[in-house]
């Protein structure tokens, strides 16, 4: 469980035997494990973004962006960063991050729902509607997407799909 010490030991071993491919393979594997642990720790830390101070939100966003440099296609990281951006009231950054989440997992209903929310906050009703409908296409039982779509349609006086209750 002492990953950093293990990495240091492997680096030293490579210095003494630079041609040993097994050491290099193990170090690469260990680096991936360290990153995974960091990602999981960061995800856990950023779960309560709504109760964070501005300074905590800024710190969390910086940490998430550093992690995203190594895992730019990670939908969950992009989703988490988009939620932090929303808490910071940075809807443009939230849109970019939510789009990346959708791109990484186009079958993920929750990522479409998040992007729909961001589009709605930015006043892009048509885009928001499309994303909520895509979320429901991915998961017809997604209550959050249904709630968001129904609310969007009501607020803008748009007809409900399939009748009054969708």
Secondary structure as a PSIPRED ss2 file (coil, helix, strand):
# PSIPRED VFORMAT (PSIPRED V4.0)

   1 X C   1.000  0.000  0.000
   2 X C   1.000  0.000  0.000
   3 X H   0.000  1.000  0.000
   4 X H   0.000  1.000  0.000
   5 X H   0.000  1.000  0.000
   6 X H   0.000  1.000  0.000
   7 X H   0.000  1.000  0.000
   8 X H   0.000  1.000  0.000
   9 X H   0.000  1.000  0.000
  10 X H   0.000  1.000  0.000
  11 X H   0.000  1.000  0.000
  12 X H   0.000  1.000  0.000
  13 X H   0.000  1.000  0.000
  14 X H   0.000  1.000  0.000
  15 X H   0.000  1.000  0.000
  16 X H   0.000  1.000  0.000
  17 X C   1.000  0.000  0.000
  18 X C   1.000  0.000  0.000
  19 X C   1.000  0.000  0.000
  20 X C   1.000  0.000  0.000
  21 X H   0.000  1.000  0.000
  22 X H   0.000  1.000  0.000
  23 X H   0.000  1.000  0.000
  24 X H   0.000  1.000  0.000
  25 X H   0.000  1.000  0.000
  26 X H   0.000  1.000  0.000
  27 X H   0.000  1.000  0.000
  28 X H   0.000  1.000  0.000
  29 X H   0.000  1.000  0.000
  30 X H   0.000  1.000  0.000
  31 X H   0.000  1.000  0.000
  32 X H   0.000  1.000  0.000
  33 X H   0.000  1.000  0.000
  34 X H   0.000  1.000  0.000
  35 X H   0.000  1.000  0.000
  36 X H   0.000  1.000  0.000
  37 X H   0.000  1.000  0.000
  38 X H   0.000  1.000  0.000
  39 X H   0.000  1.000  0.000
  40 X H   0.000  1.000  0.000
  41 X H   0.000  1.000  0.000
  42 X H   0.000  1.000  0.000
  43 X H   0.000  1.000  0.000
  44 X H   0.000  1.000  0.000
  45 X H   0.000  1.000  0.000
  46 X H   0.000  1.000  0.000
  47 X H   0.000  1.000  0.000
  48 X H   0.000  1.000  0.000
  49 X H   0.000  1.000  0.000
  50 X H   0.000  1.000  0.000
  51 X H   0.000  1.000  0.000
  52 X C   1.000  0.000  0.000
  53 X C   1.000  0.000  0.000
  54 X H   0.000  1.000  0.000
  55 X H   0.000  1.000  0.000
  56 X H   0.000  1.000  0.000
  57 X H   0.000  1.000  0.000
  58 X H   0.000  1.000  0.000
  59 X H   0.000  1.000  0.000
  60 X H   0.000  1.000  0.000
  61 X H   0.000  1.000  0.000
  62 X H   0.000  1.000  0.000
  63 X H   0.000  1.000  0.000
  64 X H   0.000  1.000  0.000
  65 X H   0.000  1.000  0.000
  66 X H   0.000  1.000  0.000
  67 X H   0.000  1.000  0.000
  68 X H   0.000  1.000  0.000
  69 X H   0.000  1.000  0.000
  70 X H   0.000  1.000  0.000
  71 X C   1.000  0.000  0.000
  72 X C   1.000  0.000  0.000
  73 X C   1.000  0.000  0.000
  74 X C   1.000  0.000  0.000
  75 X H   0.000  1.000  0.000
  76 X H   0.000  1.000  0.000
  77 X H   0.000  1.000  0.000
  78 X H   0.000  1.000  0.000
  79 X H   0.000  1.000  0.000
  80 X H   0.000  1.000  0.000
  81 X H   0.000  1.000  0.000
  82 X H   0.000  1.000  0.000
  83 X H   0.000  1.000  0.000
  84 X H   0.000  1.000  0.000
  85 X H   0.000  1.000  0.000
  86 X H   0.000  1.000  0.000
  87 X H   0.000  1.000  0.000
  88 X C   1.000  0.000  0.000
  89 X C   1.000  0.000  0.000
  90 X C   1.000  0.000  0.000
  91 X H   0.000  1.000  0.000
  92 X H   0.000  1.000  0.000
  93 X H   0.000  1.000  0.000
  94 X H   0.000  1.000  0.000
  95 X H   0.000  1.000  0.000
  96 X H   0.000  1.000  0.000
  97 X H   0.000  1.000  0.000
  98 X H   0.000  1.000  0.000
  99 X H   0.000  1.000  0.000
 100 X H   0.000  1.000  0.000
 101 X H   0.000  1.000  0.000
 102 X H   0.000  1.000  0.000
 103 X H   0.000  1.000  0.000
 104 X H   0.000  1.000  0.000
 105 X C   1.000  0.000  0.000
 106 X C   1.000  0.000  0.000
 107 X C   1.000  0.000  0.000
 108 X C   1.000  0.000  0.000
 109 X H   0.000  1.000  0.000
 110 X H   0.000  1.000  0.000
 111 X H   0.000  1.000  0.000
 112 X H   0.000  1.000  0.000
 113 X H   0.000  1.000  0.000
 114 X H   0.000  1.000  0.000
 115 X H   0.000  1.000  0.000
 116 X H   0.000  1.000  0.000
 117 X H   0.000  1.000  0.000
 118 X H   0.000  1.000  0.000
 119 X H   0.000  1.000  0.000
 120 X H   0.000  1.000  0.000
 121 X H   0.000  1.000  0.000
 122 X C   1.000  0.000  0.000
 123 X C   1.000  0.000  0.000
 124 X C   1.000  0.000  0.000
 125 X H   0.000  1.000  0.000
 126 X H   0.000  1.000  0.000
 127 X H   0.000  1.000  0.000
 128 X H   0.000  1.000  0.000
 129 X H   0.000  1.000  0.000
 130 X H   0.000  1.000  0.000
 131 X H   0.000  1.000  0.000
 132 X H   0.000  1.000  0.000
 133 X H   0.000  1.000  0.000
 134 X H   0.000  1.000  0.000
 135 X H   0.000  1.000  0.000
 136 X H   0.000  1.000  0.000
 137 X H   0.000  1.000  0.000
 138 X H   0.000  1.000  0.000
 139 X C   1.000  0.000  0.000
 140 X C   1.000  0.000  0.000
 141 X C   1.000  0.000  0.000
 142 X C   1.000  0.000  0.000
 143 X H   0.000  1.000  0.000
 144 X H   0.000  1.000  0.000
 145 X H   0.000  1.000  0.000
 146 X H   0.000  1.000  0.000
 147 X H   0.000  1.000  0.000
 148 X H   0.000  1.000  0.000
 149 X H   0.000  1.000  0.000
 150 X H   0.000  1.000  0.000
 151 X H   0.000  1.000  0.000
 152 X H   0.000  1.000  0.000
 153 X H   0.000  1.000  0.000
 154 X H   0.000  1.000  0.000
 155 X H   0.000  1.000  0.000
 156 X C   1.000  0.000  0.000
 157 X C   1.000  0.000  0.000
 158 X C   1.000  0.000  0.000
 159 X C   1.000  0.000  0.000
 160 X C   1.000  0.000  0.000
 161 X C   1.000  0.000  0.000
 162 X C   1.000  0.000  0.000
 163 X C   1.000  0.000  0.000
 164 X C   1.000  0.000  0.000
 165 X C   1.000  0.000  0.000
 166 X C   1.000  0.000  0.000
